[in-house]
Amino acid sequence: MAVEKEDVQKQIAYLQEQLNKQEKMASLGLLSAGIAHEIQNPLNFVINFSKMSAQLLNDLQAIVDANGDKLDKDDQTDLQDISADLKENLAKIQEHGERAISIIRGILLQSRGKAGEKLPTDVGQLVHEYVWLSYHAMRANDKNFNITIEEDIPADMPKVMVIPQDISRAVLNVMNNACYTVKERTAQEGPEYKPTIKVKVAFTPNGSEGEVRIDITDNGMGMTPEVKARIFENFFTTKPAGQGTGLGMGITYDIITKNHNGQLLIESEPLVGSTFTFIIPVKIVK
């Protein structure tokens, strides 16, 4: 009886600790939204001025071309090389600036959404952003961490009604686990092993509704049937103490099955890898 009481007290203490963490995360979310809003304006300036500079460069190139007979061949070649490099640099500035804007819009979208509120969402873009967010977070903690990420995400998916903060959290939970397991196998097998995570998003329309399918596949350690049977249990984790709470997959299961009336499927085999599949019924935004 004393042992049971001690276990209950430990669990209460643990839950209190998790609640404190959730409160801190909520405050951090508000702070992040404020920072994101402030960063968005200068980023817009960067993108707009890069576009203007590209146009000015085109105008300059036209003048150079029109007066090419007044320049010797070496000067012409140098000008063409410099012009090509500048165009490439400006294109990269615009590309990465727009990617940053996309991430910021995602943060603002989530911060404005009420808990459980479905919003028009580009699920393909959301999955892409949070897959790479997970990877870069892992890289921030371990500079030697490197994997191949293969994406199959259609560019023309319609916006659908989902809870974006929930879907992003589910993707992060699964992707973080995928990164962890390929890292674990890398440490075990060395350079001969090629850590790979494949991400596929598909949409099947059906009138004004449809179905989104998200597959995240890793070639990590895989799971035994015993681990697979318990993967959605709260407080169950195979990670060392301090590296896992045992709550992530239970939360992910609730997000997909309860909050979105979908399915969460798992295929896994030891030393082959795992595939987590979200199947989510959705309404299409017209």
C-alpha positions in Angstrom: 0.0 0.0 0.0 2.9 2.3 0.9 4.5 1.6 -2.5 1.3 2.4 -4.4 1.0 5.7 -2.5 4.6 6.6 -3.3 4.0 5.8 -7.0 0.9 8.1 -7.0 2.9 10.9 -5.4 5.6 10.5 -8.0 3.1 10.6 -10.8 1.4 13.7 -9.3 4.8 15.4 -9.0 5.6 14.5 -12.6 2.3 15.8 -13.9 2.8 19.1 -12.0 6.2 19.4 -13.6 4.6 18.8 -17.1 1.9 21.4 -16.3 4.6 24.0 -15.4 6.4 23.2 -18.7 3.1 23.6 -20.6 2.6 27.1 -19.0 6.1 28.1 -19.9 5.5 26.9 -23.5 2.3 28.9 -23.7 4.2 32.1 -22.6 6.9 31.2 -25.1 4.3 30.9 -27.8 3.0 34.4 -27.2 6.5 35.7 -27.2 7.3 33.9 -30.4 4.2 35.3 -32.1 5.2 38.8 -31.1 8.7 38.3 -32.4 7.5 36.7 -35.6 5.2 39.7 -36.2 8.1 42.2 -35.8 10.4 40.1 -38.0 7.9 39.9 -40.8 8.1 43.6 -41.8 11.9 43.7 -42.4 11.7 40.4 -44.2 9.1 41.9 -46.6 11.5 44.8 -47.2 14.4 42.3 -48.0 12.2 40.4 -50.4 10.8 43.5 -52.1 14.2 45.1 -52.5 15.7 41.9 -53.9 12.9 41.9 -56.6 13.5 45.5 -57.4 17.3 44.9 -57.5 16.8 42.0 -59.9 14.7 44.3 -62.2 17.4 47.0 -62.1 20.0 44.4 -62.9 18.0 43.3 -65.9 17.8 47.0 -67.1 21.5 47.3 -66.6 22.2 44.2 -68.5 20.1 45.5 -71.4 22.2 48.7 -71.5 25.4 46.7 -71.5 24.1 44.4 -74.3 23.1 47.5 -76.3 26.6 48.9 -75.9 28.5 45.7 -76.2 30.5 46.8 -79.3 32.1 49.5 -77.1 33.6 47.0 -74.7 36.4 44.6 -75.3 35.7 40.8 -75.0 37.3 40.4 -71.6 35.2 43.2 -70.1 32.1 41.8 -71.7 32.8 38.4 -70.2 33.5 39.8 -66.8 30.3 41.8 -66.8 28.3 38.8 -67.9 29.8 36.6 -65.2 29.2 39.3 -62.5 25.6 39.8 -63.7 24.9 36.1 -63.6 26.3 35.8 -60.1 24.2 38.8 -58.9 21.1 37.3 -60.4 21.7 34.0 -58.7 22.4 35.7 -55.3 19.3 37.8 -55.5 17.2 34.7 -56.4 18.6 33.0 -53.3 17.8 36.0 -51.1 14.2 36.0 -52.4 13.8 32.2 -52.1 15.0 32.0 -48.5 13.3 35.3 -47.5 10.0 33.8 -48.7 10.6 30.6 -46.9 11.2 32.6 -43.7 8.0 34.5 -44.3 6.2 31.2 -44.7 7.5 29.9 -41.4 6.5 33.2 -39.7 3.0 33.0 -41.2 2.7 29.5 -39.8 3.7 30.7 -36.3 1.2 33.6 -36.5 -1.6 31.3 -37.8 -1.1 28.9 -34.9 -0.8 31.7 -32.3 -4.1 33.2 -33.5 -6.0 30.0 -33.6 -8.1 29.0 -30.6 -7.6 25.6 -29.0 -9.4 23.1 -31.1 -10.3 25.6 -33.9 -10.1 24.3 -37.4 -8.6 26.8 -39.9 -7.9 26.8 -43.7 -4.5 25.2 -44.0 -2.0 24.2 -46.6 -1.2 20.8 -45.0 1.6 20.0 -47.5 3.4 23.2 -46.7 2.8 22.8 -43.0 4.2 19.3 -43.0 7.3 20.5 -45.0 8.0 23.3 -42.6 7.8 21.2 -39.5 9.7 18.3 -40.9 12.6 20.7 -41.5 12.1 22.4 -38.2 12.6 19.1 -36.4 15.7 18.4 -38.4 17.3 21.8 -37.7 16.4 21.5 -34.0 18.3 18.2 -33.9 21.2 19.8 -35.8 21.3 22.6 -33.3 21.9 20.1 -30.5 24.3 17.9 -32.5 26.3 19.5 -35.4 27.3 16.0 -36.5 23.7 15.0 -37.1 23.0 14.6 -40.8 20.4 12.6 -42.6 18.7 12.4 -46.0 15.2 13.7 -46.1 13.1 12.6 -49.1 9.9 14.5 -49.6 6.9 13.7 -51.9 4.5 16.6 -51.3 2.2 17.9 -54.0 2.5 21.6 -54.7 -1.1 22.1 -55.7 -3.0 20.8 -52.7 -6.1 22.7 -51.8 -6.4 24.3 -48.4 -8.4 22.1 -46.0 -9.9 22.6 -42.6 -7.7 21.2 -39.8 -6.4 22.3 -36.5 -2.9 23.5 -37.7 -1.3 23.7 -34.2 -2.3 20.1 -33.6 -1.2 18.7 -37.0 2.2 20.5 -36.6 2.6 19.1 -33.1 1.8 15.6 -34.4 4.3 15.9 -37.3 6.9 17.2 -34.9 6.4 14.3 -32.4 6.8 11.7 -35.1 9.6 13.5 -36.9 11.5 14.0 -33.6 11.2 10.3 -32.9 12.3 9.4 -36.4 15.4 11.7 -36.1 16.2 10.1 -32.7 16.0 6.5 -34.0 18.1 7.1 -37.1 20.7 8.8 -34.9 20.6 5.9 -32.6 21.2 3.4 -35.5 24.0 5.6 -36.9 25.8 5.4 -33.6 25.4 1.6 -33.6 26.3 0.9 -37.2 28.7 3.7 -38.2 29.3 5.3 -41.6 28.1 2.3 -43.7 24.5 3.1 -42.6 22.7 5.8 -44.5 20.1 7.5 -42.2 17.0 8.4 -44.3 13.5 9.8 -43.5 10.9 9.8 -46.2 7.9 12.1 -46.0 4.9 11.8 -48.3 1.7 13.8 -48.3 -1.3 12.8 -50.5 -4.8 14.2 -50.9 -7.8 12.4 -52.2 -10.8 14.6 -53.0 -14.4 13.6 -52.7 -16.7 16.4 -53.6 -16.4 19.2 -51.1 -14.5 16.9 -48.7 -11.5 14.6 -49.0 -8.8 12.7 -47.2 -5.3 13.8 -46.3 -2.7 11.0 -45.9 0.7 11.8 -44.3 3.4 9.1 -44.2 6.6 9.5 -42.2 9.0 6.6 -42.8 12.4 6.1 -41.2 15.1 3.4 -41.6 16.0 3.6 -37.9 16.0 1.0 -35.2 12.4 -0.1 -35.7 10.2 -1.5 -32.9 9.5 -4.9 -31.5 5.9 -6.1 -31.4 5.9 -5.5 -27.6 7.0 -1.8 -28.0 4.6 -1.3 -30.9 1.7 -2.5 -28.8 2.5 0.0 -26.0 3.7 3.0 -28.1 0.5 5.1 -27.4 0.5 4.5 -23.7 1.1 7.6 -21.6 4.5 7.6 -19.8 5.8 4.7 -21.9 9.1 5.5 -23.5 12.1 3.5 -24.8 14.4 6.6 -24.5 16.9 7.0 -21.6 15.8 8.9 -18.5 15.6 12.6 -19.2 15.3 12.3 -22.9 11.7 11.3 -23.3 8.5 12.0 -21.3 6.4 9.1 -22.8 3.6 11.5 -23.6 4.4 12.5 -27.2 2.8 9.5 -29.1 -0.2 9.4 -26.8 -0.8 13.1 -27.6 -0.3 12.4 -31.3 -2.8 9.6 -31.2 -5.4 11.8 -29.6 -4.7 14.6 -32.1 -5.3 12.4 -35.1 -8.1 10.1 -33.9 -10.1 12.3 -31.5 -9.5 15.9 -32.7 -9.6 15.0 -36.4 -11.7 11.8 -36.4 -8.8 10.1 -38.3 -6.6 7.1 -38.1 -3.0 6.7 -37.0 -1.4 3.5 -38.4 2.1 2.0 -37.6 4.2 -0.4 -39.5 7.6 -1.3 -37.9 10.2 -4.0 -37.9 13.4 -4.1 -35.9 16.5 -2.9 -37.7 14.3 -2.1 -40.8 12.5 1.0 -39.6 9.0 2.4 -39.0 6.2 4.2 -40.9 3.7 6.3 -39.1 0.6 7.2 -41.2 -2.0 9.9 -40.5 -5.3 9.5 -42.4 -7.4 12.6 -41.8 -10.9 13.3 -43.3 -11.1 17.0 -44.2 -13.4 19.6 -45.7 -12.0 21.5 -48.7 -11.9 25.3 -48.5 -13.5 26.8 -51.6 
